[in-house]
């Protein structure tokens, strides 16, 4: 694994705009960054990223089965009591998942360390699955990369295959996100394109446009039933909405399903460590009361059970908080994860995002930041494989 300086494609900005990648620059700073790329060997990808991702996913699924059967664990994960039955039912009936992203610390020198599982509303999907692959093909054609260069990336194909499996051929798949969020809108548009290729009829809307008819069914703005809904809107937010009372009888199958409220919860990190202590890909992690009872840590990372894009994550020592990202999750219970900073390449902290579709590890995206905490504005840097 190494970071390689490269010459950007001269027309990448106009290409990004033409393909609908309107969030390539955020707050005046580059989000997509092709002035460099990360090079990996095939062994590093297959043995150090792909295999651990599938192994950890299987461990996580075993944990979900345990949690849905335990009121004690549901409480420990701060899952609202009124959601318990729906979460358990969605797991019992194997309601399908589309995708998720595991975040890893990895520098090519040892086992990848599992930071967390973004299993409900992960983004950077479009830039991983499409624009990164386009970059590879064009840089090879331009002679910037060797002819034999490859990429760990079958994300788009896997999404289409999975949508064919979980969708209803020829029927509508509604897709929803928040207003005024270009990255979320871009993700929804990308998934709509994949859904169309999978033989579905995608229909996009905003979450605040989701309605209820007189029969208690979820409907869109045309009063058409929302039979299947992909929502780029976290379950913990949904349970704060008035319409959450109608979910059980609303006639809609949600993607991601309610059981993702467990899998996307940072509380799985101490539970995994408790059950697989010493696993080479896991970092020691504890619930707060366990730390108070004697866990031996000098520097740690505090994470809310529910958070996105690094919000309210802090790096702390016994002397106080070293760094923190502000956000809306300040009142949420937290877990403690042992300190394992992302590696630095040319002064940039690097985070590996390993994508899972269904239960298969399929692709990788890389984010960079000048800070140890990856945020929504952290740069996306492409990668390639070349032995």
Secondary structure in CASP SS format (residue, H / E / C, confidence):
PFRMAT SS
TARGET T0000
AUTHOR 0000-0000-0000
METHOD secondary structure of the structure
MODEL  1
X C 1.00
X E 1.00
X E 1.00
X E 1.00
X E 1.00
X C 1.00
X C 1.00
X C 1.00
X C 1.00
X C 1.00
X C 1.00
X H 1.00
X H 1.00
X H 1.00
X H 1.00
X H 1.00
X H 1.00
X H 1.00
X C 1.00
X C 1.00
X C 1.00
X C 1.00
X C 1.00
X C 1.00
X E 1.00
X E 1.00
X C 1.00
X C 1.00
X E 1.00
X E 1.00
X C 1.00
X E 1.00
X C 1.00
X C 1.00
X C 1.00
X E 1.00
X E 1.00
X E 1.00
X E 1.00
X E 1.00
X C 1.00
X H 1.00
X H 1.00
X H 1.00
X H 1.00
X H 1.00
X H 1.00
X H 1.00
X H 1.00
X H 1.00
X H 1.00
X H 1.00
X H 1.00
X H 1.00
X H 1.00
X H 1.00
X H 1.00
X H 1.00
X H 1.00
X H 1.00
X H 1.00
X H 1.00
X H 1.00
X H 1.00
X H 1.00
X H 1.00
X H 1.00
X H 1.00
X C 1.00
X C 1.00
X H 1.00
X H 1.00
X H 1.00
X H 1.00
X H 1.00
X H 1.00
X C 1.00
X C 1.00
X C 1.00
X C 1.00
X H 1.00
X H 1.00
X H 1.00
X H 1.00
X H 1.00
X H 1.00
X H 1.00
X H 1.00
X H 1.00
X H 1.00
X H 1.00
X H 1.00
X C 1.00
X C 1.00
X C 1.00
X C 1.00
X C 1.00
X C 1.00
X E 1.00
X E 1.00
X E 1.00
X E 1.00
X E 1.00
X E 1.00
X E 1.00
X C 1.00
X C 1.00
X C 1.00
X C 1.00
X C 1.00
X C 1.00
X C 1.00
X E 1.00
X E 1.00
X E 1.00
X E 1.00
X E 1.00
X E 1.00
X C 1.00
X C 1.00
X C 1.00
X C 1.00
X C 1.00
X C 1.00
X H 1.00
X H 1.00
X H 1.00
X H 1.00
X H 1.00
X H 1.00
X H 1.00
X H 1.00
X H 1.00
X H 1.00
X H 1.00
X H 1.00
X H 1.00
X H 1.00
X H 1.00
X H 1.00
X H 1.00
X C 1.00
X C 1.00
X C 1.00
X C 1.00
X C 1.00
X C 1.00
X C 1.00
X C 1.00
X E 1.00
X C 1.00
X C 1.00
X E 1.00
X C 1.00
X H 1.00
X H 1.00
X H 1.00
X H 1.00
X H 1.00
X H 1.00
X H 1.00
X H 1.00
X H 1.00
X H 1.00
X H 1.00
X H 1.00
X C 1.00
X C 1.00
X C 1.00
X C 1.00
X C 1.00
X E 1.00
X E 1.00
X E 1.00
X E 1.00
X E 1.00
X E 1.00
X C 1.00
X C 1.00
X C 1.00
X C 1.00
X H 1.00
X H 1.00
X H 1.00
X H 1.00
X H 1.00
X H 1.00
X H 1.00
X H 1.00
X H 1.00
X H 1.00
X H 1.00
X H 1.00
X H 1.00
X H 1.00
X H 1.00
X H 1.00
X C 1.00
X C 1.00
X C 1.00
X E 1.00
X E 1.00
X E 1.00
X E 1.00
X E 1.00
X E 1.00
X H 1.00
X H 1.00
X H 1.00
X C 1.00
X E 1.00
X E 1.00
X C 1.00
X C 1.00
X C 1.00
X C 1.00
X C 1.00
X E 1.00
X E 1.00
X C 1.00
X C 1.00
X C 1.00
X C 1.00
X C 1.00
X E 1.00
X C 1.00
X C 1.00
X E 1.00
X E 1.00
X E 1.00
X E 1.00
X C 1.00
X C 1.00
X C 1.00
X H 1.00
X H 1.00
X H 1.00
X H 1.00
X C 1.00
X C 1.00
X C 1.00
X H 1.00
X H 1.00
X H 1.00
X H 1.00
X H 1.00
X C 1.00
X C 1.00
X C 1.00
X C 1.00
X C 1.00
X C 1.00
X E 1.00
X E 1.00
X E 1.00
X C 1.00
X C 1.00
X C 1.00
X C 1.00
X H 1.00
X H 1.00
X H 1.00
X H 1.00
X C 1.00
X C 1.00
X C 1.00
X H 1.00
X H 1.00
X H 1.00
X H 1.00
X H 1.00
X H 1.00
X H 1.00
X H 1.00
X H 1.00
X C 1.00
X C 1.00
X C 1.00
X C 1.00
X C 1.00
X C 1.00
X E 1.00
X C 1.00
X C 1.00
X E 1.00
X E 1.00
X E 1.00
X H 1.00
X H 1.00
X H 1.00
X H 1.00
X H 1.00
X C 1.00
X C 1.00
X C 1.00
X C 1.00
X C 1.00
X C 1.00
X E 1.00
X E 1.00
X E 1.00
X E 1.00
X E 1.00
X E 1.00
X C 1.00
X C 1.00
X C 1.00
X C 1.00
X C 1.00
X C 1.00
X C 1.00
X C 1.00
X C 1.00
X E 1.00
X E 1.00
X E 1.00
X E 1.00
X C 1.00
X C 1.00
X E 1.00
X E 1.00
X E 1.00
X E 1.00
X E 1.00
X C 1.00
X C 1.00
X C 1.00
X C 1.00
X C 1.00
X C 1.00
X C 1.00
X C 1.00
X C 1.00
X E 1.00
X E 1.00
X E 1.00
X E 1.00
X E 1.00
X C 1.00
X C 1.00
X C 1.00
X C 1.00
X C 1.00
X E 1.00
X E 1.00
X C 1.00
X C 1.00
X E 1.00
X E 1.00
X E 1.00
X E 1.00
X E 1.00
X E 1.00
X E 1.00
X E 1.00
X E 1.00
X E 1.00
X C 1.00
X C 1.00
X E 1.00
X E 1.00
X E 1.00
X E 1.00
X E 1.00
X E 1.00
X E 1.00
X E 1.00
X E 1.00
X E 1.00
X C 1.00
X C 1.00
X C 1.00
X C 1.00
X C 1.00
X C 1.00
X C 1.00
X C 1.00
X C 1.00
X E 1.00
X E 1.00
X E 1.00
X C 1.00
X E 1.00
X E 1.00
X E 1.00
X C 1.00
X C 1.00
END
